[in-house]
């Protein structure tokens, strides 16, 4: 068990979400630290859904919520273990709106129909990410990019001087046994995990479903089904192409990112990183930050038929699209793709996300005004 470290950024997100909804649903992959975070909420009464005694109490929501003091703040950890988690939270939202509930649980539950359909408009979902780049120094004592990329953002692994391969294998087994089997009708464990591996080793690449299916030894429809589950469970993020029509640019194939760089490195068999490895992994960290501040529907990438590509194209308003490039160093930036992009879409800010930036720095690069910034600063700059 890792030492509890302050997750002030996430606690603040919960507090602000409670201003809009009485139910906050914190979902994320297993072992990211949801329980530790939930215990850091001020004045929160903690209930562990793994305990049979707690699950017994939750079978009678009226009695349970009625026994709480007015305006209570409670944590229902591992809420997916309750007999009817959606019904439980619906009762809380409708009958006890003065009670603030932080419900945490497997992201797979959020992907299931019985949860999503019952709580529309009643909950504020927060997608919990691996340790963000802005948080890394709190865990490693310094902003150690190599360690964050290679070990990944699971707290158990980030605290180690080097990643533990056995831990990642056990995580994969636990994910399938505890998150997938209870909620989805999947009989082929091997085929499913091979799809996971095939997608993860293609991290940050264009998604080729036929190749994934072939590598995993499953049919294409099966691969499509498994990939949809992975998206719904927050194990992958598909970033669609941005296109305006009438130009030679990609319009269909998304790029796919894995939930954690440590899992990517493990499945690739990497024990150290070469310069060419770091760039795509850094894109994962930039995307994690974007997803905390910007609706996913506004996040795209751009690529034309000649292969010119902008890492992230973010819709910032009418006729304004921010171009966001993820680079380890500003010296690695080539303005050729940006020039092609701006010929088609002239309106919007140009941002260069780099790891070791304290304050945004305006620069003139390749004939363009570009702001060098940290990933956490993008949301405040995209309308510039």
C-alpha positions as CSV (number, residue, x, y, z in Angstrom):
1,X,0.0,0.0,0.0
2,X,1.4,3.4,-1.0
3,X,1.8,6.2,1.4
4,X,-1.2,8.6,1.3
5,X,-0.1,11.7,-0.7
6,X,-2.3,14.8,-1.0
7,X,-4.5,14.8,-4.1
8,X,-5.5,18.4,-3.7
9,X,-6.3,18.9,-7.4
10,X,-8.8,16.0,-7.4
11,X,-10.3,16.9,-4.0
12,X,-11.0,20.4,-5.4
13,X,-12.7,19.0,-8.4
14,X,-15.0,17.0,-6.2
15,X,-15.8,20.0,-4.1
16,X,-16.6,22.1,-7.2
17,X,-18.7,19.3,-8.7
18,X,-20.8,19.2,-5.5
19,X,-21.8,22.8,-6.2
20,X,-23.7,21.5,-9.3
21,X,-24.9,18.0,-8.3
22,X,-25.4,16.2,-5.1
23,X,-24.0,13.0,-6.5
24,X,-20.4,12.9,-7.8
25,X,-19.4,9.7,-9.6
26,X,-15.6,9.1,-9.5
27,X,-14.7,6.3,-11.9
28,X,-11.4,5.1,-13.1
29,X,-9.3,2.1,-13.6
30,X,-8.5,-0.3,-10.8
31,X,-5.6,0.7,-8.4
32,X,-5.4,4.4,-9.4
33,X,-6.0,5.5,-5.8
34,X,-9.7,6.3,-5.7
35,X,-10.0,5.1,-2.1
36,X,-7.1,7.2,-0.9
37,X,-8.5,10.3,-2.6
38,X,-12.0,9.7,-1.2
39,X,-10.6,9.6,2.3
40,X,-9.1,13.1,1.8
41,X,-12.5,14.8,1.3
42,X,-13.1,17.1,4.2
43,X,-15.8,16.0,6.7
44,X,-16.7,13.0,4.6
45,X,-18.1,9.9,6.3
46,X,-16.6,6.9,4.7
47,X,-18.5,3.7,3.8
48,X,-16.6,0.8,2.2
49,X,-18.8,-1.2,-0.2
50,X,-16.4,-4.2,0.0
51,X,-17.6,-4.8,3.6
52,X,-20.7,-7.1,3.9
53,X,-22.1,-5.0,6.8
54,X,-22.1,-1.9,4.6
55,X,-23.7,-3.7,1.7
56,X,-26.4,-4.9,4.0
57,X,-27.2,-1.4,5.1
58,X,-27.3,-0.2,1.5
59,X,-30.0,-2.7,0.6
60,X,-32.5,-0.3,2.3
61,X,-31.6,3.1,0.9
62,X,-34.5,4.9,2.7
63,X,-33.3,3.7,6.1
64,X,-29.6,4.3,5.3
65,X,-30.0,7.9,4.1
66,X,-32.7,8.7,6.6
67,X,-30.3,7.8,9.4
68,X,-27.7,10.4,8.3
69,X,-27.6,14.0,9.7
70,X,-28.8,16.7,7.4
71,X,-26.3,18.0,4.9
72,X,-24.0,15.1,5.4
73,X,-21.0,14.5,3.1
74,X,-20.5,10.8,2.6
75,X,-18.2,8.6,0.5
76,X,-19.7,5.3,-0.9
77,X,-16.4,3.6,-1.9
78,X,-16.7,0.6,-4.3
79,X,-20.3,1.4,-4.8
80,X,-20.6,-1.1,-7.6
81,X,-20.5,-3.8,-4.9
82,X,-24.0,-2.7,-3.8
83,X,-27.0,-4.8,-4.9
84,X,-28.5,-1.9,-6.9
85,X,-25.9,1.0,-7.1
86,X,-27.9,3.0,-9.6
87,X,-31.1,2.7,-7.6
88,X,-29.2,3.6,-4.4
89,X,-27.8,6.8,-5.9
90,X,-31.1,7.7,-7.5
91,X,-32.8,7.6,-4.1
92,X,-30.1,9.8,-2.6
93,X,-30.4,12.4,-5.5
94,X,-34.2,12.6,-5.5
95,X,-35.1,12.2,-1.8
96,X,-32.1,13.6,0.0
97,X,-30.7,16.3,-2.2
98,X,-29.1,18.1,0.7
99,X,-26.7,15.1,1.2
100,X,-23.5,15.2,-0.8
101,X,-22.4,11.8,-2.1
102,X,-19.1,10.8,-3.6
103,X,-19.5,7.4,-5.2
104,X,-16.4,5.6,-6.3
105,X,-16.1,2.4,-8.2
106,X,-15.0,0.4,-11.2
107,X,-15.1,2.3,-14.4
108,X,-16.8,-0.7,-15.9
109,X,-20.0,0.0,-14.0
110,X,-20.2,3.4,-15.6
111,X,-19.9,1.6,-19.0
112,X,-22.9,-0.6,-18.1
113,X,-26.4,0.3,-19.2
114,X,-28.0,-0.3,-15.7
115,X,-25.9,2.5,-14.2
116,X,-25.8,5.1,-17.0
117,X,-29.4,5.1,-17.9
118,X,-30.7,5.5,-14.4
119,X,-28.8,8.6,-13.3
120,X,-28.9,10.9,-16.3
121,X,-28.9,14.5,-15.0
122,X,-28.4,13.4,-11.4
123,X,-24.7,12.8,-11.2
124,X,-21.5,14.7,-12.0
125,X,-19.0,12.3,-13.5
126,X,-15.3,12.7,-12.9
127,X,-12.9,10.5,-14.9
128,X,-10.0,9.8,-12.5
129,X,-6.7,9.7,-14.3
130,X,-3.3,8.2,-13.5
131,X,-1.0,10.5,-11.6
132,X,-1.0,13.7,-13.7
133,X,2.3,15.3,-14.8
134,X,1.5,18.3,-12.6
135,X,1.3,15.8,-9.6
136,X,4.4,13.8,-10.4
137,X,6.8,15.7,-8.2
138,X,4.6,15.1,-5.2
139,X,5.2,11.3,-5.7
140,X,8.8,11.1,-6.9
141,X,10.3,14.1,-5.1
142,X,11.1,15.8,-8.4
143,X,9.5,16.2,-11.8
144,X,11.1,12.9,-13.1
145,X,9.8,12.5,-16.6
146,X,11.6,9.2,-17.4
147,X,10.2,7.6,-14.2
148,X,6.7,8.8,-14.9
149,X,6.7,7.5,-18.5
150,X,8.3,4.2,-17.8
151,X,6.7,3.3,-14.4
152,X,3.4,4.8,-15.4
153,X,0.8,6.7,-13.3
154,X,-0.5,3.9,-11.0
155,X,0.6,5.1,-7.6
156,X,2.0,1.7,-6.5
157,X,4.3,1.7,-9.5
158,X,5.3,5.4,-9.5
159,X,6.6,5.1,-6.0
160,X,9.0,2.3,-7.1
161,X,12.5,3.1,-8.5
162,X,11.8,0.8,-11.4
163,X,8.5,-0.8,-12.6
164,X,7.5,-4.3,-11.4
165,X,6.5,-6.5,-14.3
166,X,4.6,-9.0,-12.0
167,X,2.5,-6.1,-10.7
168,X,1.3,-5.3,-14.2
169,X,0.5,-9.0,-15.0
170,X,-1.5,-9.2,-11.8
171,X,-3.3,-6.0,-12.6
172,X,-4.4,-7.4,-16.0
173,X,-5.7,-10.6,-14.4
174,X,-7.6,-8.6,-11.7
175,X,-9.1,-6.2,-14.2
176,X,-10.6,-9.1,-16.2
177,X,-11.7,-11.1,-13.2
178,X,-13.2,-8.3,-11.1
179,X,-14.3,-5.6,-13.6
180,X,-15.1,-7.4,-16.9
181,X,-16.6,-10.8,-16.0
182,X,-19.3,-9.5,-13.6
183,X,-20.7,-7.0,-16.1
184,X,-20.1,-8.3,-19.6
185,X,-20.8,-11.5,-21.4
186,X,-17.2,-12.3,-22.4
187,X,-16.3,-16.0,-22.5
188,X,-12.8,-15.7,-24.1
189,X,-10.4,-14.4,-21.5
190,X,-7.4,-14.9,-23.7
191,X,-8.9,-13.2,-26.7
192,X,-10.0,-10.2,-24.7
193,X,-6.6,-9.7,-23.1
194,X,-4.9,-10.2,-26.4
195,X,-7.0,-7.3,-27.8
196,X,-6.0,-5.2,-24.8
197,X,-2.3,-5.9,-25.5
198,X,-2.6,-5.3,-29.2
199,X,-4.3,-1.9,-28.7
200,X,-1.8,-0.9,-26.0
201,X,1.3,-1.6,-28.0
202,X,-0.2,0.6,-30.8
203,X,-0.6,3.4,-28.3
204,X,-0.9,6.9,-29.9
205,X,-1.3,5.3,-33.4
206,X,-4.2,5.3,-35.8
207,X,-6.6,2.6,-34.9
208,X,-6.6,-0.4,-37.3
209,X,-9.3,-2.7,-36.1
210,X,-8.6,-5.4,-38.7
211,X,-4.9,-5.5,-37.5
212,X,-6.0,-5.7,-33.9
213,X,-8.4,-8.5,-34.6
214,X,-5.8,-10.4,-36.6
215,X,-3.1,-10.1,-33.9
216,X,-5.5,-11.1,-31.2
217,X,-6.9,-14.1,-33.1
218,X,-10.5,-12.9,-32.9
219,X,-13.1,-11.9,-35.5
220,X,-13.4,-8.2,-36.5
221,X,-16.9,-7.9,-34.9
222,X,-15.5,-9.3,-31.6
223,X,-12.6,-6.9,-31.7
224,X,-15.1,-4.0,-32.3
225,X,-17.1,-5.2,-29.2
226,X,-14.0,-5.5,-27.0
227,X,-12.7,-2.1,-28.1
228,X,-16.1,-0.5,-27.2
229,X,-15.8,-2.0,-23.8
230,X,-12.3,-0.7,-23.3
231,X,-13.5,2.8,-24.2
232,X,-16.4,2.6,-21.9
233,X,-14.2,1.4,-19.1
234,X,-11.7,4.2,-19.5
235,X,-8.9,1.8,-20.5
236,X,-8.5,3.5,-23.8
237,X,-9.3,6.9,-25.3
238,X,-10.1,7.3,-29.0
239,X,-9.3,10.7,-30.3
240,X,-11.2,11.4,-33.6
241,X,-9.8,13.3,-36.6
242,X,-10.8,17.0,-37.0
243,X,-12.0,17.8,-40.5
244,X,-13.8,20.6,-42.2
245,X,-14.8,18.8,-45.4
246,X,-13.6,19.3,-49.0
247,X,-9.9,18.8,-48.2
248,X,-7.5,15.9,-48.3
249,X,-7.6,15.1,-44.6
250,X,-8.4,12.1,-42.5
251,X,-12.1,12.0,-41.6
252,X,-12.7,8.6,-40.0
253,X,-9.8,6.7,-38.3
254,X,-9.2,7.7,-34.7
255,X,-6.0,7.6,-32.8
256,X,-6.1,5.4,-29.7
257,X,-4.3,6.0,-26.4
258,X,-3.9,3.5,-23.5
259,X,-4.9,4.5,-20.0
260,X,-1.3,4.3,-18.7
261,X,2.2,4.6,-20.0
262,X,3.5,2.0,-17.6
263,X,1.2,-0.6,-19.1
264,X,2.3,0.4,-22.6
265,X,6.0,0.0,-21.6
266,X,5.3,-3.3,-19.9
267,X,3.5,-4.8,-22.9
268,X,6.2,-3.6,-25.2
269,X,8.9,-5.2,-23.0
270,X,10.7,-1.9,-22.4
271,X,12.9,-1.6,-19.4
272,X,14.4,1.7,-20.5
273,X,13.4,4.4,-23.0
274,X,15.0,5.6,-26.2
275,X,14.5,9.1,-27.5
276,X,11.9,7.9,-30.1
277,X,9.9,6.2,-27.3
278,X,9.3,9.3,-25.2
279,X,7.3,11.5,-27.6
280,X,4.2,9.2,-28.0
281,X,4.2,8.5,-24.3
282,X,4.4,12.2,-23.5
283,X,1.3,12.6,-25.7
284,X,-0.5,10.4,-23.1
285,X,0.3,12.7,-20.3
286,X,-0.8,15.7,-22.3
287,X,-4.1,14.0,-23.2
288,X,-4.7,13.1,-19.5
289,X,-4.4,16.8,-18.6
290,X,-6.7,17.8,-21.5
291,X,-9.4,15.4,-20.4
292,X,-9.5,16.9,-16.9
293,X,-10.3,20.4,-18.2
294,X,-11.9,20.1,-21.7
295,X,-14.9,18.1,-22.8
296,X,-13.7,15.0,-24.7
297,X,-16.0,15.8,-27.7
298,X,-13.9,18.9,-28.4
299,X,-10.5,17.0,-28.5
300,X,-9.3,15.8,-31.9
301,X,-6.2,15.4,-33.9
302,X,-5.6,16.5,-37.5
303,X,-3.8,14.8,-40.3
304,X,-3.9,15.4,-44.1
305,X,-3.3,13.0,-46.9
306,X,0.4,13.8,-47.2
307,X,0.9,12.8,-43.5
308,X,1.2,16.2,-42.0
309,X,-0.2,15.9,-38.5
310,X,-1.1,18.1,-35.5
311,X,-1.2,16.1,-32.2
312,X,-4.4,17.7,-30.8
313,X,-6.8,20.0,-32.5
314,X,-9.2,21.5,-29.9
315,X,-12.4,23.2,-30.9
316,X,-12.3,26.6,-29.1
317,X,-15.3,28.4,-30.6
318,X,-16.8,29.4,-33.9
319,X,-14.1,29.3,-36.6
320,X,-11.4,28.8,-33.9
321,X,-9.4,25.6,-33.4
322,X,-6.4,25.5,-31.1
323,X,-3.4,23.5,-32.4
324,X,-1.7,21.7,-29.6
325,X,1.6,19.9,-30.2
326,X,3.1,17.7,-27.5
327,X,6.9,17.8,-27.6
328,X,9.6,16.9,-25.1
329,X,11.5,20.0,-26.1
330,X,10.6,23.1,-28.1
331,X,13.6,22.3,-30.3
332,X,11.7,19.2,-31.6
333,X,9.0,21.4,-33.1
334,X,8.6,21.5,-36.9
335,X,6.2,24.1,-38.2
336,X,5.5,22.4,-41.5
337,X,2.4,20.5,-40.3
338,X,1.1,23.6,-38.4
339,X,1.5,25.7,-41.6
340,X,-0.6,23.2,-43.6
341,X,-3.2,23.2,-40.8
342,X,-3.4,27.0,-40.6
343,X,-3.9,27.3,-44.3
344,X,-7.2,25.5,-43.8
345,X,-8.1,26.7,-40.3
346,X,-6.5,30.1,-39.7
347,X,-8.3,31.0,-36.4
348,X,-7.0,29.7,-33.1
349,X,-4.0,29.6,-30.7
350,X,-0.9,27.6,-31.3
351,X,0.4,25.8,-28.3
352,X,3.5,23.7,-27.7
353,X,3.2,21.5,-24.6
354,X,6.5,20.6,-23.0
355,X,7.3,18.9,-19.7
356,X,9.4,21.5,-17.8
357,X,7.5,24.8,-18.2
358,X,6.5,26.9,-15.2
359,X,4.8,29.8,-17.0
360,X,3.6,30.2,-20.6
361,X,6.3,31.6,-22.9
362,X,5.3,33.3,-26.2
363,X,7.8,32.5,-29.0
364,X,8.1,32.9,-32.7
365,X,8.7,29.5,-34.2
366,X,8.7,28.6,-37.9
367,X,7.0,31.9,-38.8
368,X,4.1,31.4,-36.3
369,X,3.3,32.8,-32.9
370,X,3.5,29.8,-30.6
371,X,3.0,29.6,-26.8
372,X,5.2,27.1,-25.0
373,X,3.3,25.9,-22.0
374,X,2.7,23.1,-19.6
375,X,-0.2,20.7,-20.3
376,X,-2.1,22.0,-17.3
377,X,-2.1,25.5,-18.8
378,X,-3.8,24.5,-22.2
379,X,-7.4,25.1,-21.1
380,X,-6.7,28.7,-20.2
381,X,-4.9,29.4,-23.4
382,X,-7.0,27.8,-26.2
383,X,-9.1,30.9,-26.7
384,X,-6.1,33.2,-27.0
